[in-house]
Amino acid sequence: MASRDHHYTKKNKNLSLCCYLSFLCLSVLCLASLFLISSAFKGSTAIYSFSSKDNNALEQKQNDFPRKEKSYLCNYSDGTWIYDLKVRYTRYDNTCKEIFKGWNCISSNKSNAQDIIKWHWQPKTCDLPQFDPVQFLEHFRNTNIGFVGDSLNRNMFVSMVCTLKRASNDVKKWRPAGADRGFTFLQYNLTVAYHRTNLLARYGRWVASANGGALESLGYTQGFRVDVDVPESSWAEAPIFHDILIFNTGHWWWAPSKFDPIKSPMLFFEKDLPVIPPINPEDGLDMVLKHMISLVERTQSRGIKFFRTQSPRHFEGGDWDQGGSCHRVQPLLPDQVEQLFSMEKNGTNVEVRLVNQHLFRALKGSSFHILDITRMSEFRADAHPSTAGGKKHDDCMHWCLPGITDYWNDLLVARLNNIFN
């Protein structure tokens, strides 16, 4: 009997201990549940305290924040050109009607026109894939893309349009927001446009006033007035209209044939007043970049903004008006690149790296993404129209199409995918 009582007592103690532990666990679970419910309730209260109008405004505000590009390990600009005899070029061909006649090297029978497209750019640490036009059209539905700059940006614009046209023929010509030319791919409501501007800033002929003035007192009689703080009208509304912008400038800033320092100098104005003492074009470029970058950031806070680096020229034996030519039929070797573009040698084509210095300095700290196409393009002395361009001189500045600017667009799309994915 005593043994049974002892067993019964021990059993009750074990049962009590189990009940106590169960109660303790249940209490902890209840407390945790109450905490989670309370947190959720607080969160839902914060969200639903907005009216539908306020909620829409919040969503818009979130969308207005500029997207930041994800950090990536690949330096697309560091690589080499590889020749592939078996490559089948599927982007577009010389029948694309948008190709300017002077750039259509296949139709112009340039000797190496077919070879130009057999070279492909291979970065050292990754791949630069050819962008898929169907995926691009799908991904960027209801998007407006604007190229803003000189004829080298038109070169890039044409490359993109020709590539996209191979994927969709439902296209309508349209020149939005002062564009020089543009196309809307109707099925996707995607617009690609080109806004021509040489200096980004507004400029025009200036002649001395009979009533005199600050410039007249210094002996200036004529030149070109450049308003450093006023955008050229061709693109002034582009930041409001376009979701993605690609800017460039550079070639016209080192163009003595246009802006002769004696006969027709650049005369810079700020706030409608001449900059006194007058400054040289390099300093004027810095002022224009400062104002234009600031203007775009103020007017296009939600969009994606790229600034393309300088496209290299490949004149050898003199500049374009001094008998310079570009007759090479293969890409340059690294040491040849340095001979042609070294700033220390101050050669004919030194502008490319000079311009980039100004760009990098001006863009530092801005929300612009830099589209660096310079290094990959410096090698391609073989890819200009040269004598096939139909001009009185060799065209060693623009690029054959199909050609190098196709790879610029591959780089652009790779960077966009890095931002949006």
C-alpha positions in Angstrom: 0.0 0.0 0.0 2.8 2.4 0.9 4.5 1.5 -2.4 1.3 2.2 -4.3 0.9 5.6 -2.5 4.5 6.5 -3.2 4.0 5.6 -6.9 0.8 7.6 -7.0 2.4 10.6 -5.4 5.3 10.5 -7.8 3.0 10.2 -10.7 1.0 13.2 -9.6 4.3 15.2 -9.2 5.3 14.3 -12.7 1.9 15.2 -14.0 2.0 18.6 -12.2 5.4 19.3 -13.6 4.2 18.5 -17.2 1.2 20.7 -16.7 3.4 23.5 -15.4 5.7 23.3 -18.4 2.8 23.1 -20.8 1.2 26.2 -19.2 4.6 28.0 -19.4 5.0 27.2 -23.1 1.4 28.2 -23.8 1.9 31.5 -22.0 5.1 32.3 -24.0 3.3 31.5 -27.2 0.3 33.7 -26.3 2.6 36.6 -25.4 4.5 36.2 -28.7 1.2 36.1 -30.6 -0.1 39.2 -28.9 3.1 41.0 -29.7 2.9 40.0 -33.4 -0.8 41.0 -33.6 0.0 44.3 -32.0 2.8 45.0 -34.4 0.7 44.0 -37.4 -2.1 46.2 -36.1 0.2 49.1 -35.7 1.6 48.6 -39.2 -1.8 48.3 -40.8 -3.0 51.4 -38.9 0.0 53.4 -40.3 -0.8 52.2 -43.9 -4.6 52.6 -43.9 -4.6 55.9 -42.1 -4.0 57.4 -45.6 -6.9 58.2 -47.8 -6.9 56.8 -51.3 -5.6 60.1 -52.5 -2.8 60.2 -50.0 -1.9 56.6 -50.8 -1.6 57.4 -54.5 0.6 60.4 -53.6 2.8 58.2 -51.5 3.2 55.7 -54.4 4.1 58.5 -56.8 6.6 59.9 -54.3 8.2 56.5 -54.0 8.3 56.2 -57.8 9.9 59.6 -58.1 13.0 58.6 -56.2 15.8 58.0 -58.8 16.7 54.4 -59.2 20.2 53.4 -58.1 22.2 51.0 -60.1 23.2 47.8 -58.3 26.9 47.4 -57.7 28.5 45.1 -60.2 31.9 43.6 -60.6 32.2 43.7 -64.4 34.1 46.6 -66.0 32.5 46.4 -69.5 35.1 49.0 -70.7 38.1 46.8 -70.0 38.4 44.1 -72.7 39.4 43.2 -76.2 38.0 42.9 -79.7 37.8 39.3 -81.0 37.4 38.4 -84.7 34.9 35.7 -85.4 34.8 34.7 -89.1 31.7 32.5 -88.5 29.6 35.2 -86.7 26.2 35.7 -88.2 25.1 39.3 -87.8 21.4 39.3 -86.9 20.7 42.7 -85.5 19.8 44.5 -88.8 21.4 45.0 -92.2 22.1 47.9 -94.6 18.5 48.0 -95.8 17.4 49.8 -92.6 16.0 53.1 -94.1 17.0 55.1 -91.0 20.7 54.7 -91.7 22.2 58.0 -92.9 23.7 57.4 -96.4 27.2 58.5 -95.3 27.2 55.8 -92.6 25.9 52.9 -94.7 29.3 51.4 -95.4 28.0 48.2 -96.8 25.9 50.0 -99.4 28.8 52.3 -100.1 31.1 49.3 -100.8 33.7 50.2 -98.1 36.4 47.5 -98.5 36.1 46.1 -95.0 32.4 46.8 -94.3 31.6 43.2 -93.9 34.6 42.6 -91.6 33.6 45.4 -89.3 30.7 43.4 -87.9 32.7 40.3 -87.4 34.6 41.8 -84.5 32.9 41.6 -81.1 33.8 43.1 -77.8 34.8 40.8 -75.0 35.2 42.3 -71.5 37.9 40.6 -69.4 35.8 39.6 -66.4 32.4 39.0 -67.9 30.3 38.9 -71.1 28.5 41.8 -72.8 25.5 40.1 -74.3 23.8 41.4 -77.5 20.6 42.9 -76.4 17.4 41.2 -77.3 15.0 43.6 -79.1 11.9 41.6 -78.2 12.8 41.4 -74.5 13.7 45.1 -74.6 10.4 46.1 -76.1 8.5 44.0 -73.6 10.5 45.2 -70.6 10.3 48.9 -71.5 6.6 49.1 -72.5 5.1 52.6 -72.1 8.6 54.1 -71.9 10.0 57.2 -73.6 13.7 57.1 -74.5 15.6 60.2 -75.6 19.1 60.6 -77.1 20.2 64.2 -76.7 23.4 65.4 -78.3 25.4 65.8 -81.5 25.5 63.5 -84.6 27.4 60.8 -82.7 24.3 60.3 -80.5 22.2 60.2 -83.7 24.6 57.4 -84.8 23.7 55.5 -81.6 20.0 56.4 -81.9 19.8 54.9 -85.4 21.5 51.7 -84.3 18.8 51.2 -81.6 15.9 52.0 -84.0 17.2 49.7 -86.6 17.6 46.9 -84.1 14.1 47.3 -82.7 12.6 47.5 -86.1 13.7 44.0 -86.8 11.5 42.9 -83.9 8.5 45.1 -84.5 7.3 46.7 -87.8 4.3 48.4 -86.2 6.1 51.8 -86.1 5.0 55.4 -86.4 7.3 58.4 -87.0 6.9 61.0 -84.3 9.0 63.9 -83.1 8.1 64.5 -79.5 9.2 67.4 -77.3 11.2 69.2 -80.0 13.0 66.1 -81.2 14.8 66.1 -84.5 13.4 62.7 -85.3 11.7 59.8 -83.4 9.7 56.6 -83.6 6.9 55.0 -81.5 6.6 51.2 -81.5 2.8 51.2 -81.3 2.3 47.7 -80.0 4.5 48.5 -77.0 3.9 52.2 -76.7 7.6 52.7 -76.6 9.1 55.9 -78.1 12.7 56.4 -79.1 13.7 59.9 -80.1 16.8 62.0 -81.0 17.2 65.6 -80.0 20.0 67.3 -81.9 22.2 69.8 -80.0 25.8 70.6 -80.5 26.7 72.3 -77.3 23.7 71.5 -75.1 23.5 75.2 -74.3 21.7 77.7 -76.6 24.0 79.5 -79.0 23.8 81.7 -82.1 25.6 84.4 -84.0 26.6 87.5 -82.1 27.5 90.9 -83.6 28.7 93.9 -81.8 26.1 96.6 -80.9 26.5 100.1 -82.2 25.8 101.3 -78.7 28.8 99.4 -77.3 29.0 97.1 -74.4 31.4 95.1 -72.2 32.6 92.8 -75.1 32.7 95.7 -77.6 35.0 97.6 -75.2 37.4 94.7 -75.4 37.5 94.8 -79.2 35.1 92.0 -80.0 33.1 92.6 -83.2 31.5 89.2 -83.9 31.4 85.6 -82.7 29.0 83.1 -81.3 27.0 83.8 -78.1 26.7 80.8 -75.9 24.2 81.1 -73.0 25.7 78.6 -70.4 22.5 78.5 -68.3 20.0 78.1 -71.1 19.3 74.8 -72.8 19.0 74.6 -76.6 15.3 74.6 -77.5 15.6 71.3 -79.3 15.8 69.4 -76.0 14.6 71.8 -73.3 11.4 69.8 -72.8 13.0 66.4 -73.2 13.7 65.8 -69.5 9.9 66.3 -68.8 8.9 63.9 -71.5 11.4 61.1 -71.5 11.8 58.4 -68.8 15.4 57.5 -70.0 17.8 60.0 -71.3 21.3 59.6 -72.9 23.3 62.8 -73.3 26.5 63.6 -75.0 28.6 66.7 -76.0 32.2 67.3 -76.9 33.2 67.4 -80.6 31.9 70.9 -81.2 33.8 72.3 -78.3 37.1 71.7 -80.1 36.0 72.9 -83.6 38.2 75.9 -84.6 36.8 75.6 -88.1 33.4 76.6 -86.6 34.4 78.6 -83.6 37.5 80.3 -84.8 39.2 81.9 -81.8 39.8 85.1 -83.8 37.1 85.4 -86.4 34.2 83.8 -84.6 35.1 83.1 -81.0 32.7 81.5 -78.4 31.4 84.4 -76.2 29.8 83.1 -73.0 26.8 84.6 -71.3 25.3 83.8 -67.9 22.0 85.3 -66.7 21.9 87.2 -70.0 25.2 89.0 -69.3 28.6 88.4 -70.9 31.1 86.6 -68.8 33.9 89.1 -68.2 36.7 88.6 -68.6 35.9 86.3 -71.5 36.8 82.6 -71.0 38.2 79.9 -73.3 36.0 77.0 -74.6 37.3 74.6 -72.0 36.1 76.7 -69.1 32.9 77.4 -71.0 32.3 73.7 -71.3 32.6 73.3 -67.5 30.0 76.1 -67.0 27.6 74.5 -69.5 27.9 71.1 -67.9 27.4 72.4 -64.5 24.2 74.3 -65.5 22.8 71.6 -67.8 23.4 68.7 -65.3 21.7 70.7 -62.6 18.8 71.6 -64.9 18.1 68.0 -65.9 18.3 66.8 -62.3 15.7 69.4 -61.3 13.3 68.6 -64.1 13.7 64.8 -64.3 13.9 63.5 -60.7 12.2 60.2 -61.4 13.9 59.2 -64.7 17.2 57.4 -65.6 19.9 59.7 -66.9 23.1 58.6 -68.7 25.9 60.7 -70.0 27.9 59.0 -72.7 31.6 59.5 -72.7 33.4 60.9 -75.7 33.5 59.0 -79.0 37.0 58.9 -80.4 38.0 60.2 -83.8 40.8 58.4 -85.7 42.4 61.0 -88.0 46.0 60.2 -88.9 48.3 62.5 -90.8 46.4 65.6 -89.9 42.9 66.7 -89.0 39.8 66.4 -91.2 40.6 69.7 -93.1 44.3 69.0 -93.3 44.3 65.8 -95.3 43.8 63.5 -92.3 42.6 59.9 -93.1 41.6 56.6 -91.5 42.4 53.8 -93.9 43.0 51.0 -91.4 41.1 47.8 -91.9 41.8 46.2 -88.5 41.4 47.4 -84.9 44.4 49.1 -83.3 46.8 47.4 -81.0 47.1 48.8 -77.4 50.3 50.7 -78.1 48.9 52.2 -81.3 45.9 53.4 -79.3 48.2 55.2 -76.9 50.2 56.8 -79.8 47.0 58.1 -81.3 45.2 59.3 -78.1 48.0 60.1 -75.6 47.4 63.5 -74.0 51.1 63.9 -73.5 51.6 63.9 -77.3 48.7 66.4 -77.8 47.9 64.8 -81.1 45.0 65.4 -83.5 42.6 63.2 -81.6 43.5 64.3 -78.1 40.0 65.8 -77.6 38.5 62.5 -76.6 40.4 62.2 -73.3 40.3 66.0 -72.7 36.5 66.0 -73.0 36.2 63.0 -70.7 38.2 64.8 -68.0 35.7 67.6 -68.0 32.7 65.1 -68.0 34.0 63.0 -65.1 34.6 66.1 -63.0 31.2 67.6 -63.8 29.2 64.4 -63.2 30.9 63.6 -59.9 28.2 63.5 -57.2 25.3 63.8 -59.6 22.5 61.2 -60.2 23.8 60.6 -63.8 25.1 57.2 -64.8 28.2 57.3 -66.9 28.1 55.3 -70.1 31.8 54.7 -70.8 32.2 53.8 -74.5 35.5 55.5 -75.1 38.0 52.7 -74.4 36.3 50.0 -76.5 35.9 52.5 -79.3 39.5 53.8 -79.3 40.7 50.5 -80.8 38.3 50.7 -83.8 40.1 52.9 -86.3 38.8 50.5 -89.0 35.1 51.2 -88.3 34.7 54.7 -89.7 33.1 55.5 -93.1 36.5 57.0 -94.3 36.3 57.8 -98.0 33.1 55.8 -98.3 31.2 58.5 -96.4 30.7 60.5 -99.6 32.3 63.7 -98.2 35.2 65.7 -99.7 37.3 64.5 -96.8 37.6 61.3 -94.9 35.0 60.8 -92.3 37.0 59.5 -89.4 34.5 60.6 -86.7 31.2 58.9 -87.4 30.8 55.2 -87.4 29.7 52.7 -90.1 26.3 51.1 -89.5 25.9 48.3 -88.7 29.0 48.8 -86.5 30.4 50.0 -83.2 27.4 51.9 -81.9 25.5 48.6 -81.8 27.9 47.7 -78.9 27.2 51.0 -77.3 23.6 50.0 -77.1 24.5 46.6 -75.8 26.3 48.4 -73.0 23.3 50.8 -72.4 20.8 47.9 -72.2 23.1 45.9 -69.9 23.3 48.9 -67.6 19.6 49.4 -67.7 19.0 45.8 -66.8 21.3 46.2 -63.9 19.2 49.1 -62.7 15.7 47.6 -63.2 16.3 43.9 -62.3 
